[in-house]
Amino acid sequence: MLLACHFRDVLIPLVCITAAAQSQTVMPKPLHAYLRTCRSASLIALDSKLTGTIAALVSDDALVDLQLQVLPQELLKWSPESVTWIRGATGAQARWAAIDGKGQVVAKGAEPPTAKALAEILVKAGLRSPVSILNTFLKAHPENQEARAELIGLLHSLASSRTVKALKLSPTKPGFEEAVDATGSAWTGSGKWLPESDAHLSAEQDLLIWASLAKELETHFRDPAWAAAPIDFQGYFAEAHSPMVQAIYQRHLPRVREALVQRPRNYQLWQLWVRLQGSLPMKPVTAFMASLEPLPEALGARGDCPPSQVVGLLVADARRRKDWSAAIDLLMRKFEEEFPEKDPAELEPPRALEPRVAAMRANDAAETWKNLAEPLLEGLISLGQENRTLQIIQRVRQDHYLKNFDQRLRELAKRLARKDLATYWVR
């Protein structure tokens, strides 16, 4: 069996040097790191006025199969050296560009092209659909489970995009609930939205959109070694709208649970369980979690175990059932990891940070509050343990980067219909 890196080198060539015009200039690290994540090519809006137009191109039917990505404007803002490099490769007149996985500019222009015209340019430049590349690879190496798992992730991304468009869904509108990510970063863009809408595709739509993924999923789970090759699902839980995929998930969820009982420290299995469980109609997950007691401890740099997405499912479950008893222990453990008790003498005083770092710290602090500390307080109040909340608040208050903390406490008290708590918490 070929090593995984072999098929990934075929799919995503490593980025080392610039295009021919920039052959002596090393690519800046932030841009290099981002392009290495691209499975195809990245579109860049060099003129901020074109940001929305360029972003809309990637989901157009003419381009969706190429699975293009859009270079985040934040990267350009925080890495001026990347802007300088791109400008050197594209020329001063370009207002947008497309850079492939080798760091070569394959398209550019002053006016945004139509999706059809851009597709023709990219295909002519040699860009191929990542799905077609992997399909070709798997015909020669059908035993390569890691390549198949990668293919499943790509097919899921395509089907998700088409489902959102077919059902006219949008994560920014009511009908969606943000899942909990206690780290504020580990789940960004990889399953952040749990479905609240019960809309389903028609049988014809389902077959057209999800059949390719369904076929590969069944092939994957037929392999006795399926658990050794984690599936890299990304994005919204769109398969919750596919009766076909839901049936497959329902059939294989018990096998994933059995595998987790045997290997409760396996991070990838936890991720797969979250995907399957979170895509099915929400049922209590407490019985399964209880079967794994005591829960495994954190895995350190590799990631926490169980991952923070599990906290999200438990919180969603607790809110639906209005019963926090099963979630509170895991929430408290995650909180202790994030906010260890410190002696006042050990606390670092606030210090000036460069704007980019300060913004990142503030965003992380806000996410941690929303996804961990706030649900913990909500759970303690629900269980009648108000006396434990003051210690939680005291530790969170030590985070100098969390803005408007008192206002957040007041808003939580209002949402819980306990205005008395605002006085209790804010002194």
C-alpha positions as CSV (number, residue, x, y, z in Angstrom):
1,M,0.0,0.0,0.0
2,L,1.4,3.4,-0.9
3,L,2.0,5.9,1.8
4,A,-0.6,8.7,2.2
5,C,1.9,11.4,1.4
6,H,2.3,9.9,-2.2
7,F,-1.3,10.5,-3.1
8,R,-1.3,13.9,-1.3
9,D,1.8,14.9,-3.3
10,V,-0.2,14.2,-6.4
11,L,-3.2,16.0,-5.2
12,I,-1.5,19.0,-3.5
13,P,2.0,19.7,-4.7
14,L,4.2,21.3,-2.1
15,V,4.8,25.0,-2.3
16,C,8.4,26.0,-2.3
17,I,9.3,28.8,-4.6
18,T,7.5,31.5,-6.5
19,A,6.3,31.5,-10.1
20,A,8.9,31.9,-12.8
21,A,8.9,35.7,-12.6
22,Q,9.6,35.4,-8.9
23,S,11.9,32.4,-9.0
24,Q,14.6,33.9,-6.7
25,T,12.2,35.2,-4.0
26,V,11.1,32.9,-1.2
27,M,7.4,32.9,-0.5
28,P,6.4,34.5,2.8
29,K,5.6,31.9,5.5
30,P,2.0,32.9,6.1
31,L,1.1,32.7,2.4
32,H,3.2,29.5,2.0
33,A,1.3,27.9,4.9
34,Y,-2.1,28.8,3.6
35,L,-1.5,27.6,0.0
36,R,-0.3,24.2,1.3
37,T,-3.9,23.7,2.6
38,C,-5.4,24.3,-0.9
39,R,-6.5,21.2,-2.8
40,S,-6.7,23.2,-6.0
41,A,-6.0,26.9,-6.3
42,S,-6.7,30.0,-4.3
43,L,-8.5,33.1,-5.6
44,I,-7.3,36.4,-4.2
45,A,-9.1,39.8,-4.2
46,L,-6.3,42.3,-4.3
47,D,-8.8,45.1,-4.4
48,S,-11.1,44.9,-1.4
49,K,-14.0,46.1,-3.5
50,L,-13.9,42.8,-5.3
51,T,-13.9,40.6,-2.2
52,G,-17.6,39.7,-2.4
53,T,-17.5,39.1,-6.2
54,I,-14.5,36.9,-6.0
55,A,-15.9,34.9,-3.1
56,A,-19.1,34.2,-4.9
57,L,-17.3,32.7,-7.9
58,V,-16.1,29.6,-6.0
59,S,-19.7,28.3,-5.5
60,D,-20.8,28.9,-9.1
61,D,-21.8,25.7,-10.9
62,A,-19.0,26.3,-13.5
63,L,-16.3,26.3,-10.9
64,V,-17.5,24.3,-7.9
65,D,-15.9,21.1,-9.1
66,L,-12.4,22.7,-9.0
67,Q,-13.0,23.4,-5.3
68,L,-11.2,26.7,-5.3
69,Q,-10.5,28.5,-2.0
70,V,-10.6,32.3,-1.4
71,L,-7.5,33.7,0.3
72,P,-8.7,35.3,3.6
73,Q,-8.5,39.1,3.6
74,E,-7.2,38.8,7.2
75,L,-4.1,37.1,5.8
76,L,-3.4,40.1,3.5
77,K,-4.1,42.5,6.3
78,W,-1.9,40.8,8.8
79,S,0.9,39.8,6.4
80,P,1.9,42.8,4.3
81,E,4.9,40.8,3.0
82,S,2.5,38.4,1.4
83,V,0.8,41.3,-0.4
84,T,4.2,42.5,-1.6
85,W,5.0,39.0,-2.9
86,I,1.7,38.6,-4.7
87,R,2.0,42.1,-6.2
88,G,5.5,41.1,-7.5
89,A,4.0,38.0,-9.1
90,T,0.9,39.6,-10.6
91,G,1.9,43.1,-11.5
92,A,0.5,46.4,-10.1
93,Q,-2.6,46.5,-12.4
94,A,-4.1,43.2,-11.2
95,R,-7.1,43.5,-8.9
96,W,-7.6,39.7,-8.5
97,A,-5.5,36.6,-9.1
98,A,-5.6,32.8,-8.9
99,I,-2.5,31.0,-7.5
100,D,-2.2,27.2,-7.7
101,G,-0.8,24.8,-5.2
102,K,2.8,25.3,-6.6
103,G,2.6,29.0,-5.9
104,Q,2.2,29.9,-9.6
105,V,-0.1,32.6,-10.7
106,V,-2.4,30.9,-13.2
107,A,-4.9,33.8,-13.8
108,K,-5.1,37.5,-13.0
109,G,-7.0,40.5,-14.2
110,A,-8.2,44.0,-13.6
111,E,-11.9,43.2,-13.9
112,P,-13.4,40.1,-12.4
113,P,-14.2,37.4,-15.0
114,T,-17.4,35.4,-15.3
115,A,-17.3,32.0,-13.6
116,K,-17.4,30.2,-17.0
117,A,-14.5,32.3,-18.4
118,L,-12.4,31.7,-15.3
119,A,-13.1,27.9,-15.4
120,E,-11.8,27.8,-19.0
121,I,-8.7,29.7,-18.1
122,L,-7.9,27.5,-15.1
123,V,-8.5,24.2,-17.0
124,K,-6.4,25.5,-19.9
125,A,-3.7,26.2,-17.3
126,G,-3.7,22.6,-16.3
127,L,-5.9,22.7,-13.2
128,R,-7.9,19.5,-12.6
129,S,-10.7,18.7,-10.2
130,P,-9.3,17.2,-7.0
131,V,-12.0,14.6,-7.2
132,S,-11.0,13.4,-10.7
133,I,-7.3,13.3,-9.6
134,L,-8.2,11.0,-6.6
135,N,-10.6,8.9,-8.7
136,T,-7.7,8.2,-11.1
137,F,-5.4,7.4,-8.3
138,L,-7.8,5.0,-6.7
139,K,-8.4,3.1,-9.9
140,A,-4.7,2.2,-9.8
141,H,-4.6,1.8,-6.0
142,P,-8.0,0.8,-4.8
143,E,-6.6,-0.5,-1.5
144,N,-5.4,2.9,-0.4
145,Q,-7.9,3.8,2.4
146,E,-6.4,7.1,3.2
147,A,-6.9,8.3,-0.4
148,R,-10.5,7.1,-0.3
149,A,-11.0,9.0,3.0
150,E,-9.6,12.1,1.4
151,L,-12.0,11.6,-1.6
152,I,-14.9,11.3,0.8
153,G,-14.0,14.6,2.3
154,L,-13.9,16.2,-1.1
155,L,-17.2,14.8,-2.2
156,H,-18.8,15.9,1.0
157,S,-17.6,19.4,0.4
158,L,-19.1,19.4,-3.1
159,A,-22.4,17.9,-2.0
160,S,-22.7,20.3,1.0
161,S,-22.3,23.3,-1.3
162,R,-25.0,22.0,-3.7
163,T,-27.3,21.1,-0.8
164,V,-27.1,24.6,0.7
165,K,-27.9,26.1,-2.7
166,A,-30.7,23.6,-3.5
167,L,-32.5,24.2,-0.2
168,K,-31.6,27.9,0.0
169,L,-30.0,27.5,3.4
170,S,-27.7,30.0,5.0
171,P,-25.8,29.7,8.4
172,T,-26.4,33.4,9.0
173,K,-30.2,33.0,9.1
174,P,-32.5,31.6,11.8
175,G,-32.7,27.8,11.6
176,F,-29.1,27.1,12.5
177,E,-27.4,26.7,15.8
178,E,-23.7,27.3,16.4
179,A,-22.0,24.3,17.8
180,V,-19.7,24.7,20.8
181,D,-15.9,24.9,20.2
182,A,-14.2,25.3,23.5
183,T,-10.9,26.2,21.9
184,G,-12.3,28.9,19.6
185,S,-10.2,27.6,16.7
186,A,-10.2,23.8,16.4
187,W,-13.6,23.6,14.8
188,T,-13.5,26.8,12.7
189,G,-14.8,26.0,9.2
190,S,-15.1,22.3,10.0
191,G,-18.5,21.5,11.2
192,K,-19.4,24.7,13.0
193,W,-23.1,24.5,12.2
194,L,-25.5,21.9,13.5
195,P,-28.8,21.7,11.5
196,E,-32.0,23.0,13.1
197,S,-33.9,23.0,9.9
198,D,-35.7,19.7,9.1
199,A,-35.8,20.4,5.4
200,H,-34.9,17.4,3.2
201,L,-33.9,17.0,-0.4
202,S,-36.3,15.3,-2.7
203,A,-35.4,11.8,-3.8
204,E,-34.2,13.1,-7.2
205,Q,-32.1,15.9,-5.6
206,D,-30.7,13.5,-3.0
207,L,-29.6,11.0,-5.7
208,L,-28.1,13.7,-7.9
209,I,-26.2,15.4,-5.1
210,W,-25.2,12.7,-2.7
211,A,-25.0,9.4,-4.6
212,S,-21.2,9.6,-5.3
213,L,-20.5,10.2,-1.6
214,A,-22.9,7.4,-0.5
215,K,-21.1,4.9,-2.8
216,E,-17.6,5.8,-1.4
217,L,-18.9,5.7,2.2
218,E,-20.2,2.2,1.8
219,T,-16.9,1.1,0.2
220,H,-15.0,2.7,3.1
221,F,-17.0,1.0,5.8
222,R,-16.8,-2.4,4.1
223,D,-13.0,-2.4,4.6
224,P,-12.1,-4.2,7.9
225,A,-9.5,-1.5,8.5
226,W,-11.9,1.5,8.1
227,A,-11.1,2.9,11.5
228,A,-7.5,3.3,10.7
229,A,-8.2,5.9,8.0
230,P,-10.1,8.9,9.4
231,I,-12.4,10.8,7.1
232,D,-11.7,14.5,6.9
233,F,-15.2,16.0,6.9
234,Q,-15.3,19.8,6.6
235,G,-18.0,22.4,6.9
236,Y,-21.7,22.5,7.6
237,F,-23.6,19.3,8.5
238,A,-25.4,19.3,5.2
239,E,-25.8,15.5,5.1
240,A,-28.5,16.0,7.7
241,H,-30.7,17.0,4.7
242,S,-29.9,13.8,2.8
243,P,-32.2,10.8,3.6
244,M,-29.7,8.6,1.7
245,V,-26.7,9.6,3.8
246,Q,-28.6,9.7,7.0
247,A,-29.5,6.0,6.4
248,I,-25.8,5.2,5.9
249,Y,-24.9,7.0,9.1
250,Q,-27.6,5.3,11.1
251,R,-26.4,2.0,9.9
252,H,-22.7,2.6,10.8
253,L,-23.0,4.7,13.9
254,P,-23.1,1.6,16.2
255,R,-19.8,0.5,14.6
256,V,-18.2,3.8,15.3
257,R,-19.4,3.7,18.9
258,E,-18.0,0.2,19.3
259,A,-14.7,1.4,18.0
260,L,-14.7,4.3,20.4
261,V,-15.4,2.0,23.4
262,Q,-12.3,0.0,22.4
263,R,-10.2,3.2,21.6
264,P,-11.6,6.1,23.6
265,R,-8.4,8.1,23.2
266,N,-8.6,8.0,19.4
267,Y,-9.1,11.7,18.3
268,Q,-10.1,10.8,14.7
269,L,-12.8,8.4,15.9
270,W,-14.2,11.1,18.1
271,Q,-14.4,13.4,15.1
272,L,-16.2,10.8,13.1
273,W,-18.6,10.1,15.9
274,V,-19.4,13.8,16.1
275,R,-20.1,14.0,12.4
276,L,-22.4,11.0,12.3
277,Q,-24.2,11.7,15.6
278,G,-24.5,15.4,14.8
279,S,-26.0,14.8,11.4
280,L,-28.8,12.5,12.6
281,P,-32.0,13.7,14.4
282,M,-30.8,14.7,17.8
283,K,-31.2,12.0,20.4
284,P,-29.8,11.9,23.9
285,V,-26.1,11.1,23.8
286,T,-25.7,10.8,27.5
287,A,-26.0,7.0,27.7
288,F,-23.1,6.5,25.3
289,M,-21.0,9.1,27.1
290,A,-21.7,7.3,30.4
291,S,-20.4,4.1,28.9
292,L,-17.0,5.7,28.5
293,E,-16.6,6.9,32.1
294,P,-14.1,7.9,33.2
295,L,-13.6,10.0,30.1
296,P,-10.0,10.0,28.8
297,E,-7.7,12.9,29.8
298,A,-6.4,15.5,27.5
299,L,-3.9,14.4,24.8
300,G,-1.8,17.6,25.0
301,A,-0.5,19.1,21.8
302,R,-2.3,16.5,19.6
303,G,-5.6,17.9,20.7
304,D,-8.0,17.3,23.6
305,C,-9.9,14.1,24.1
306,P,-12.8,13.9,23.7
307,P,-12.5,16.9,21.3
308,S,-14.4,20.1,21.9
309,Q,-17.0,19.2,19.4
310,V,-18.3,16.5,21.8
311,V,-18.9,19.3,24.3
312,G,-20.9,21.0,21.6
313,L,-23.2,18.0,21.2
314,L,-23.6,17.6,24.9
315,V,-24.5,21.3,25.3
316,A,-27.0,21.1,22.4
317,D,-28.5,17.9,24.0
318,A,-28.7,19.5,27.4
319,R,-30.4,22.6,26.1
320,R,-33.0,20.6,24.2
321,R,-33.8,18.3,27.1
322,K,-33.3,21.0,29.7
323,D,-31.1,18.6,31.7
324,W,-27.4,19.5,32.2
325,S,-26.5,16.7,34.6
326,A,-24.6,14.7,31.9
327,A,-22.8,17.7,30.4
328,I,-21.6,19.6,33.5
329,D,-18.7,17.3,34.5
330,L,-17.1,17.5,31.0
331,L,-17.7,21.3,30.8
332,M,-16.1,21.7,34.2
333,R,-13.1,19.7,33.2
334,K,-12.6,21.7,30.0
335,F,-13.0,24.9,32.0
336,E,-10.3,23.8,34.5
337,E,-8.0,23.1,31.6
338,E,-8.7,26.5,30.0
339,F,-8.7,28.5,33.3
340,P,-6.5,26.8,35.9
341,E,-6.6,28.3,39.3
342,K,-3.8,30.8,39.8
343,D,-2.4,32.6,42.8
344,P,-3.0,36.4,42.4
345,A,0.7,36.9,42.5
346,E,1.1,34.7,39.4
347,L,-1.3,36.8,37.3
348,E,0.3,38.7,34.4
349,P,-0.6,42.4,34.2
350,P,-2.2,43.6,31.0
351,R,0.4,44.4,28.4
352,A,0.4,46.2,25.1
353,L,0.3,44.0,22.1
354,E,0.5,44.8,18.4
355,P,-3.0,45.2,17.0
356,R,-3.0,41.9,15.1
357,V,-2.1,39.9,18.1
358,A,-4.5,41.8,20.4
359,A,-7.3,41.2,18.0
360,M,-6.6,37.5,17.9
361,R,-6.4,37.3,21.7
362,A,-9.7,39.2,22.0
363,N,-11.4,36.9,19.5
364,D,-10.1,33.7,21.2
365,A,-11.3,35.1,24.6
366,A,-14.8,35.8,23.2
367,E,-15.1,32.4,21.6
368,T,-14.0,30.7,24.8
369,W,-16.6,32.6,26.8
370,K,-19.4,31.8,24.3
371,N,-18.5,28.2,23.8
372,L,-17.3,27.1,27.2
373,A,-17.7,29.5,30.2
374,E,-21.2,30.7,29.3
375,P,-22.7,27.1,28.8
376,L,-21.0,26.1,32.1
377,L,-22.7,29.0,34.0
378,E,-26.0,28.1,32.3
379,G,-25.6,24.5,33.3
380,L,-24.8,25.3,36.9
381,I,-27.8,27.7,37.2
382,S,-30.0,25.0,35.7
383,L,-28.8,22.5,38.3
384,G,-29.4,25.0,41.2
385,Q,-25.7,25.5,41.9
386,E,-25.5,29.3,41.8
387,N,-22.9,29.2,44.6
388,R,-20.4,27.7,42.2
389,T,-20.8,30.4,39.6
390,L,-18.9,33.1,41.4
391,Q,-15.6,31.1,41.3
392,I,-16.1,30.6,37.5
393,I,-16.7,34.3,37.0
394,Q,-13.6,35.2,39.0
395,R,-11.4,33.1,36.9
396,V,-12.8,34.3,33.6
397,R,-12.4,37.9,34.8
398,Q,-8.7,37.3,35.0
399,D,-8.6,37.1,31.2
400,H,-7.6,40.6,30.3
401,Y,-8.5,40.1,26.7
402,L,-12.2,39.4,27.2
403,K,-14.1,42.6,26.4
404,N,-17.3,43.8,28.0
405,F,-17.4,41.0,30.5
406,D,-20.0,42.6,32.8
407,Q,-22.3,43.2,29.9
408,R,-22.0,39.6,28.8
409,L,-23.0,38.5,32.3
410,R,-26.0,40.8,32.2
411,E,-27.1,39.4,28.8
412,L,-26.7,35.8,30.1
413,A,-28.8,36.6,33.2
414,K,-31.5,38.1,30.9
415,R,-31.5,35.1,28.6
416,L,-32.0,32.8,31.6
417,A,-34.8,35.0,32.8
418,R,-32.9,35.5,36.1
419,K,-32.3,39.2,36.4
420,D,-31.4,38.7,40.0
421,L,-28.2,37.0,38.8
422,A,-27.0,40.2,37.1
423,T,-26.8,41.9,40.6
424,Y,-25.3,38.7,42.1
425,W,-22.6,38.5,39.4
426,V,-21.8,42.1,38.7
427,R,-20.7,44.0,41.8
